[in-house]
Amino acid sequence: MGEKIDELTGRIQELESELEAEIARQGAALRFGLDQGRAVFEEEVLRRHRELQTRLLRYIVHARPLVVVTAPVIYALIVPLVLLDICVSLYQAVCFPAYGIEKVKRRDYMIFDRGHLAYLNALEKLNCAYCSYANGLIAYVREIAARTEAHWCPIKHAKKAIGAHEKYRNFVPFGDADAYRRRITELEQAARKK
């Protein structure tokens, strides 16, 4: 990679770290801490959360008709999502060891902490769990796809890739055949060592 690209990548990583620190500071202002991976609020905050909960019956009765009609369409996606989960997990389990690619830890992408929020009713908690699963799964699948692409085809596109994964930064330039052959040789040698 070029020196300028290395420098810019370093600056991006610094800004990402700064952003994470600022998000953590804002979280501290909401007065909660983590105890064995679970968010724990101060009693006063927890009391206020309970006061702000919309009761389930009221939530359902006041739902807009289009929300009620479209809910089954949204929840029907659970079937292809679960199938995707199974297929991609199986793909990774079979193929990654064969090519020396480090496996993606599924548990790192599945976060179900919103169900512990006292200001959510049962249906809101279910909705949050569904969204957590869907988005966690997509992130998990994306990482598996990124590692696959980084192993088999680490070449940047000629056109700008919108929403490219983190590994894309380190891909070789489009049209640089020498860099591609060097990268493939490095990957093959690394896989043989594993």
C-alpha positions as CSV (number, residue, x, y, z in Angstrom):
1,M,0.0,0.0,0.0
2,G,1.2,3.5,-0.7
3,E,2.6,5.8,2.0
4,K,-0.3,8.3,1.7
5,I,-2.9,5.5,2.0
6,D,-1.2,4.2,5.1
7,E,-1.2,7.7,6.6
8,L,-4.9,8.3,5.8
9,T,-5.8,4.8,7.1
10,G,-4.0,5.7,10.4
11,R,-5.9,8.9,10.7
12,I,-9.2,7.1,10.1
13,Q,-8.4,4.6,12.8
14,E,-7.5,7.5,15.2
15,L,-10.8,9.2,14.4
16,E,-12.7,5.9,15.0
17,S,-11.0,5.5,18.4
18,E,-11.9,9.1,19.3
19,L,-15.5,8.5,18.2
20,E,-15.8,5.4,20.4
21,A,-14.4,7.3,23.4
22,E,-17.0,10.1,22.9
23,I,-19.8,7.5,22.6
24,A,-18.5,5.9,25.9
25,R,-18.5,9.4,27.6
26,Q,-22.1,10.0,26.5
27,G,-23.1,6.5,27.7
28,A,-21.6,7.3,31.1
29,A,-23.9,10.3,31.3
30,L,-26.9,8.0,31.1
31,R,-25.7,6.5,34.4
32,F,-25.3,2.8,33.7
33,G,-22.5,0.4,33.9
34,L,-21.7,-3.1,32.7
35,D,-21.8,-6.1,35.1
36,Q,-20.7,-9.3,33.5
37,G,-21.6,-7.9,30.1
38,R,-25.1,-6.8,31.2
39,A,-26.1,-3.1,31.5
40,V,-27.1,-2.1,35.0
41,F,-28.8,1.2,35.6
42,E,-28.9,3.2,38.8
43,E,-32.2,2.7,40.7
44,E,-33.4,6.2,40.1
45,V,-32.8,5.8,36.3
46,L,-34.5,2.4,36.3
47,R,-37.6,3.9,38.1
48,R,-37.8,6.6,35.4
49,H,-37.5,4.0,32.7
50,R,-40.5,2.0,34.2
51,E,-42.6,5.2,34.3
52,L,-41.9,5.8,30.6
53,Q,-42.9,2.3,29.4
54,T,-46.0,2.3,27.1
55,R,-48.2,-0.6,28.3
56,L,-48.6,-3.4,25.8
57,L,-52.4,-3.1,25.3
58,R,-52.1,0.7,24.7
59,Y,-49.2,0.2,22.3
60,I,-51.2,-2.3,20.2
61,V,-54.5,-0.3,20.3
62,H,-52.8,2.9,19.2
63,A,-50.7,1.2,16.4
64,R,-51.4,2.6,13.0
65,P,-53.2,0.2,10.7
66,L,-50.4,0.1,8.1
67,V,-48.0,-1.0,10.9
68,V,-50.3,-3.8,11.9
69,V,-50.7,-4.9,8.2
70,T,-47.0,-4.8,7.4
71,A,-45.9,-6.6,10.6
72,P,-46.4,-10.1,9.2
73,V,-44.3,-9.2,6.1
74,I,-41.5,-8.0,8.3
75,Y,-41.6,-11.1,10.6
76,A,-41.9,-13.5,7.6
77,L,-38.2,-12.6,6.9
78,I,-37.2,-14.7,9.9
79,V,-37.3,-17.8,7.6
80,P,-34.8,-16.6,5.0
81,L,-32.7,-15.0,7.8
82,V,-32.4,-18.3,9.7
83,L,-31.7,-20.2,6.5
84,L,-28.9,-17.7,5.7
85,D,-27.5,-18.0,9.2
86,I,-27.4,-21.8,8.9
87,C,-25.9,-21.8,5.3
88,V,-23.3,-19.2,6.0
89,S,-22.2,-20.8,9.3
90,L,-22.0,-24.2,7.5
91,Y,-20.0,-22.6,4.7
92,Q,-17.5,-21.1,7.1
93,A,-17.2,-24.3,9.1
94,V,-16.4,-26.3,6.1
95,C,-14.4,-23.9,3.9
96,F,-12.4,-21.6,6.2
97,P,-10.3,-24.3,7.7
98,A,-9.5,-25.8,4.3
99,Y,-8.1,-22.4,3.1
100,G,-6.5,-21.3,6.4
101,I,-9.0,-18.4,6.8
102,E,-9.6,-17.4,10.4
103,K,-13.2,-18.1,11.4
104,V,-15.6,-15.3,12.3
105,K,-17.0,-15.6,15.9
106,R,-20.8,-15.5,15.5
107,R,-21.3,-14.5,19.2
108,D,-19.3,-11.3,18.6
109,Y,-22.1,-10.2,16.2
110,M,-25.2,-11.3,18.1
111,I,-26.0,-8.7,20.8
112,F,-29.3,-8.9,22.6
113,D,-29.1,-6.3,25.4
114,R,-32.0,-4.1,24.6
115,G,-34.4,-6.6,26.1
116,H,-33.2,-5.5,29.5
117,L,-34.5,-2.0,29.1
118,A,-37.4,-1.3,31.5
119,Y,-38.9,1.4,29.2
120,L,-39.7,-1.1,26.5
121,N,-42.9,-3.3,26.6
122,A,-42.9,-7.0,25.6
123,L,-43.6,-6.3,21.9
124,E,-41.0,-3.5,21.7
125,K,-38.5,-6.0,23.2
126,L,-39.5,-8.6,20.7
127,N,-39.0,-6.0,17.9
128,C,-35.6,-5.1,19.3
129,A,-34.5,-8.8,19.5
130,Y,-35.6,-9.3,15.9
131,C,-33.7,-6.3,14.7
132,S,-30.7,-7.3,16.8
133,Y,-30.7,-10.7,15.2
134,A,-31.2,-9.5,11.6
135,N,-28.5,-6.8,11.8
136,G,-26.1,-8.9,13.8
137,L,-26.6,-11.7,11.2
138,I,-26.0,-9.3,8.3
139,A,-22.8,-8.0,10.0
140,Y,-21.7,-11.6,10.6
141,V,-22.4,-12.6,7.0
142,R,-20.6,-9.5,5.7
143,E,-17.5,-10.3,7.7
144,I,-17.5,-13.9,6.4
145,A,-17.9,-12.5,2.8
146,A,-15.1,-10.0,3.5
147,R,-12.7,-12.6,4.6
148,T,-13.6,-14.8,1.6
149,E,-13.0,-11.9,-0.8
150,A,-9.8,-10.9,1.0
151,H,-8.5,-14.5,0.4
152,W,-9.7,-15.1,-3.1
153,C,-10.0,-11.7,-4.8
154,P,-8.2,-8.9,-2.9
155,I,-8.5,-6.4,-5.8
156,K,-10.2,-3.0,-5.6
157,H,-12.9,-2.3,-8.1
158,A,-12.4,0.2,-10.9
159,K,-15.5,2.1,-9.7
160,K,-16.0,3.4,-6.2
161,A,-17.3,0.6,-3.9
162,I,-20.1,2.1,-1.8
163,G,-20.1,0.7,1.8
164,A,-16.9,-1.4,1.3
165,H,-15.9,-3.5,4.3
166,E,-12.7,-2.7,6.3
167,K,-10.5,-5.2,4.6
168,Y,-11.1,-3.5,1.2
169,R,-8.7,-0.8,2.1
170,N,-5.8,-3.3,1.9
171,F,-6.8,-4.7,-1.4
172,V,-4.4,-4.2,-4.3
173,P,-5.2,-1.5,-6.9
174,F,-7.4,-2.4,-9.9
175,G,-5.2,-3.3,-12.8
176,D,-2.0,-3.9,-10.8
177,A,-1.3,-7.5,-11.9
178,D,2.1,-7.7,-10.1
179,A,0.7,-6.6,-6.8
180,Y,-2.2,-9.2,-7.2
181,R,0.2,-12.1,-7.9
182,R,2.4,-11.1,-4.9
183,R,-0.7,-10.9,-2.6
184,I,-2.0,-14.3,-3.8
185,T,1.4,-15.9,-3.2
186,E,1.5,-14.3,0.3
187,L,-2.0,-15.7,1.1
188,E,-1.1,-19.2,-0.2
189,Q,2.1,-19.3,1.9
190,A,0.3,-18.1,5.0
191,A,-2.4,-20.8,4.5
192,R,0.2,-23.5,4.3
193,K,1.7,-22.5,7.6
194,K,-1.7,-22.9,9.4
